């Protein structure tokens, strides 16, 4: 396999995990014991916020009045597409019942969870789009109560646009809380009285670890780490566009991996030449975040064939995967591991992140090998049902009794025996004695 690296990362998404885990475990334990008071203390200590945790309708109205009509129109534009896509996903999840054998019917039902907790990042950047992706998707799934939380700023609270967006998308309760304390409040039902059945939404490594630790007590959308991008490029790719897309994702944070998988060494080298200049032309905090991400977490790989490139890409299983190549259909047919695929130069991660319609809450750290991103299905339980006639027991009951005894489970077997004895008192069955 002729694969070579023009640039290797010095750090990985696992860097610093042990320290994060210890901090989060301590905070979750303290909050579970101390409840709302401890949450409030953490908001003051970590975010410098001393206001009300529970956002009121007056707070939302005031935030709305401070936004321009253009901002509100753009939010509605994004919501329309995300909601339309989510509604289509919901329609694809169907209830059904099928007769498996005479008199035996089995089926499934799609039941939304009662309460969802949606985390909306608001630290370095105010992620308005994340409010749409999580809250609107939960509502499209049919969730009755959505609790949203977002980090407050000292003296001002939650970002105005985030408040407007969460409310517009249907959030029933909004909390001015960020970080571990926000996740804990939603999981434990603090301030809202509604403990989340499922937690969703992106966040920093502390948020991700809190969700991971709570998994089992509550459902979560996925185990997530820093956002990632991979670009596959061949000789037809525009190095300037490729570089722009890599830098666009690197600005998320200093630990955001960016990977270029190229079939053309010249394109790869030209892209590497362009990236530093694009980074330095950005304002802070984007510049510092992208500079660190490119220095420590980026890789540039050159492959000889598209089969090799596809194999490398599947091994990385990137959260976002862009294809800047000819014969696009071949790539769509042969790539397997990614959170979301962006086919051709005309689309970009930015569009998916903000407003094109697909969800931007996606698997990272290789999780795309076994899961997709956030969808209405994350907020829905697929449960099964069955019903039978007495006559169907003649066949099913005897088989179940024999299999139970084969396994050594006599109690199970007798459940079948008793029904056969009741329904067919004059008959004899082979029950595996």
N, C-alpha and C positions, 0 to 999 in steps of 0.2 A: 504494500500500500504506500504510494508515494505522497505522503502528507508531511509538510514541513511547517514550522512555526516561525514567522517573522517577528512575533512578539508573544511572550508568555506572561501570564498573570503572576504576580508575587503573592497575592492573597486570594482566598476563596470565600464563598458565602458562609462557610462555617467558622471563619475567623472571629474570635471573641464570644463564641456561643456560651462557654462555661460561665463567664462572669454575668452575662445576661440572664442565664437560667437561675442563678442564685439570687439575683436581685428580684426577679419576678416572683419567685417562690415565696420570698419573704413578704413582699407587698400583698400578694393574694391572701396569704395567711392572716396578715394584720387586718386587711379589709373585711375578710369573712367574719372575724371576731368583732371588730370595732364598728362595722357597718358604715352608715352614712357619715358619721363624724370623722372617721379616718379618711374617707374619700374626700371630704371637704378640706381636711388638713393637707392632703397630698396636692389638691388643686392649688392651695395657697403656697405650698412649699415649692412645687415643681413648675407651676405656670404663673405664679404671682397673681392669682385670681381670688378675689374675696367676695364676689357677688353671688347671686342666687344660682344654684345648680340647675334647678328645674326652669326651663325657658317658658315664659308666659306668652299668651297671644298678643299682649301689648308689645313685648320684645320683638316678636315676629313682624307686627305691623310697622313698628319704627324702623326695623331693618329694611323692610320692603320699601318704605318711603324714601330711603336714602339711596336706593339703586336707580340707575338710569333705565329708561325703557329699553334701550338697546341690550343691556345686560339681561333684563328679564326676557326679552325676545330670544336671545341666544340660548338661554337656559331652556326655554320652552321648545326651541328647535331641537336641541339635543334630547330632551325628554321624549318628544314625539317619536323619534327614531328608536331609542332604546326601548321604550314601552311597546312599540309596534313589534319589534323583534321578540321581546319577552312574551307578548301575548301569543305570538305564533308558536313559540316554544311550548307554552301552556297547552295550546290546542293539540300539540303532538303527543302529550301525555294523556292517554285515554283510559277510561274505565271499560272493562269488558267482562263477559262471562262466557265460558265455553263448556259444552258437554263432552267430557273426556271419555266417558263410556256410558252406556244406557243408565240413566238415573243419577249420574254423578256430575254435578256442575261445579266448576271452580272459576274464580274470577279475581279481578283486582280492582281496587279503588285508589284514586289519587286524593289524598287528604292533606291540605296545607297545615303546617304547624300553627299553633295559636299565637305565639309571640316570637318575633325576630328582633335581634339586636344588630344594628348597622353602625359600624364605626366609620367616621368620615375624617380623614386626616386634615389637619389645619395648622401644622407647625411651620416648617420651612415654607411651604406653599399652601394655599387654600384650595383644596381639591373639590371644587364644585361638582366636577364630573363624577367623582366617587359617590356623592350623595345620590345622583341619578342612578348610577349602576346598581347600588345596593337597595335603596328604598323603593325605587320604581319596580325593580325586579321582584322584590318581596311582595309588593302589592299586586303585581300581575299574577303571582302565584296564588293569591287569595288569602294571604296572611291577615288575620284580623287586627292585630296590634303590632305596630312597628315602633320600637324605641331606637332613636338615633342619638349618637353622642359625637361631639367634636371638641377639640381642645380650645379653651378660651384664651383670649389675650388679656393681659393685665388692664383692668379698668374699663374694658370694652366688651368682653365676653366673646361669644362665637362670631366668626366672620359673617357679615351681613348677607353676602351672597350664598353662603352655606345654609344659613337659617332659612332664607327664602326658598332655596332649592329643596331642602329636606321637607319643608312644609308643603310646597307645591306638589312634590312627588307623593305625598300622603303620609308622612311620618305622624304618628299619633302622639308621641312624647319625644321631646328633644332635651338632651342634657348637655350642660356646659361642662363637659369633662373630657379629658384626653388621656392617652397613655394607658397604663395598667389599671389605673383607677376607673377609667371609663369602661374598659372591658369587664372589670369586676362588677361594677354597678349594674351593667346590663345582665350579666350572668346571674347575679344574686337578687335581682329585682329591686335594687335600692332606688329610692326617690320616685320610682314609677309604680311600685307594687306589682310589676309584671316581669317575672323572671324569664329571660330569653330561652327558648327551646333551641334556637340556632343563632350563632354569631357569624356575621359576615363583614367584609370590608378590609381594605388594605391598611397597613400601618408600619411603623418602624419595627426594629427587631424586638423591642419590649412588648409591643402590641402582639406581634406574631407569636412570641413565646407564651404570652398570657393565654392566647387562644389555644395553643398547643397543650398547655398544662390543664386547661379546663375541658378539653375534648374527652368525651365520655359522660361527663356530667351534663354537658350541652353538646349539640352538634356544631360543627364549624364548616365554613365553606371549603377551606383547604389549609394545609400547612404552607405558610408563605414566608418568603425571605425578601431581600432587596430585589427590585424590579430588574429585568434582564432584557436584552435584545441580541438577536443574532441576525446577520445579513448574509445571504448567499449571493455572490456576485460572479458574473462571468465577463467576458471581454466586451459585452454590450453595455455593461453598467456604467453609469456616470459617477466617477469618484467623488465629485462635489456633493451630489445628492446622497450617496452612501455615507459620506462623512457627516453630513448634516443630520441624518437620521441616527447615527451612532451617538453623536454629541447630544442630540435631543433627549435621548434616554439617559445618558450619563449625568445630566443635570439633576436627575431625581435625588441623587445622594452620592457621597464619596465611596460607598460600597456597592454601587450598581454595576454588575458585570456587563460588558459590551464585547461582542464577538463578531469578527468578520471572517467568513469562510469563502475564499476566493478561488475561482478556477483560472485566474489570470494574475500572474505575479505583478505585472505592471499596474493593473488596477489596484491591487492591494497596496503597493508602495505609494502610489499617488494619493490614495485615501489616507494613508498614515502621514503623509506630508501635509495634507490639508487640515486634519483634525486639530492640531495644536492651535493654529490660527483661529479657527472657529471658536474654540474654547476661550481663548483670550479676548475675543471680541464681545463676549457675553457679559452682562452685568452680574453683580453679586446678588444672592449667594450661588447663582447657577455656575459662575466661573469656577469657584473653588471646589464645588461638588464635582463638576465634570472633570476638572484637572486631576483630582485624586482618583476618581473612578477610572480614567484613562491610564493613569500611571500604574495603579495597583491591581486593577481587576479586568483589564482588557486583554484580548488575545486576537492575533491575526494569523490565520491558518491558510496555507495554499495547498490545494488538492489538484491532482492530475486529471481526474475524471469526475463526471457528475455523480456517478455511483459512489465514489469515495466521499464526495461532499455531502451527499445525502446520509451516508453512514455516520460521518462526523457530526452532522447536525442532529441526527436522532440520538446520538450519544450525549450531546449537550442538553437536549430536550428543552429548548429555550422557551421562556414565557411568551415572548413576541418573536416571530420569525418572518423576515422579509425576503422576498425572492426578486432579485434584479438580474434576470437571466432570459435567454431566449427559450423557446419551447416550454412555456409556462405550464401547460397541461401535464407534461412529464413530471414536473416537480410536485404538483398537486397530487398526482397518482402515486408517487413513490415516497413522499415524506410522511412519517407516522407520528413523531413525538414533538409536539409544540402546544402552547396554550392557545394561540391565535395566529393564523397564517395571513400574511399580507402579500397578495399576488400581483407582482408587477410594480414598476416604478410609480405608477399613477396613484397608488395608495400608500399609506404610511402608518406607523404605529400611532402617531399623533392623532390621526383621524379616528382610529378605534378607541384611543384613550379619551377622546373628548365628545364626539357627537355622531359618528357614522352609524351606530346602532348596535353593534356587538358589544358584549360586556368586557370591561377592561380589568376586572378582578380575576386574575389568571394564576395558574400554578407556576411556581418557581423552584429553584434548587433541585431540578430533575424530576419534579412531581408530574410533569406532563407525560411521563412514561406510563402513568396509570390513572390520571384524572384529567378532566377538562376544567374550564373556568366556571365562574359563578353563572348559574342559570336558574330558572324558576324551579327546576328539579331539586335544587339544594334546599328549598323551603317546603318541599312536598314529600310526604311519606307514601310510598307505594305499598299498600297493604293488601293482603289476599283474603278471599272468602271462599267457603265451600258449602254446599248443601247436597243432600242425597235423599233418594227415596228408600223405603224399606227394602224394596226388591234389589236395589243396587248393593245393599249390605251382603247379599248372598255371595257375591264374588269378592268384593273389597274386604269385607270382614274376615273371611277365611284367609285371604292372602296376608292381611295385616297381622293376624294371629300367628301364622306360620313364621313370618319374618321376625316378629317380636321374640318368639321362642328361639329362633336361630341365633338371635343376639343375646339371649339369656334374660329377656325382660318380660317376666311372667305377668306383672301387673298390666303392662300394655296389652298383652295377649288376651287377658280376661275381659278387657273392655270390648274386644271383638266377640269373644265367646258369648258374653251376656246378651249382646244384641241379637246374635244369631239364634240363641236359645229363645229369646222373646219373640222374634219375628217369624221364626220357622221351627216351632216346637216339635214337630214330628219328623224333622229331617236330621241326618247325620252328616257332619262335615269333617274333612281332613284338616285338623287344626294344629298339626305339628307336634303332638304330644310325644 
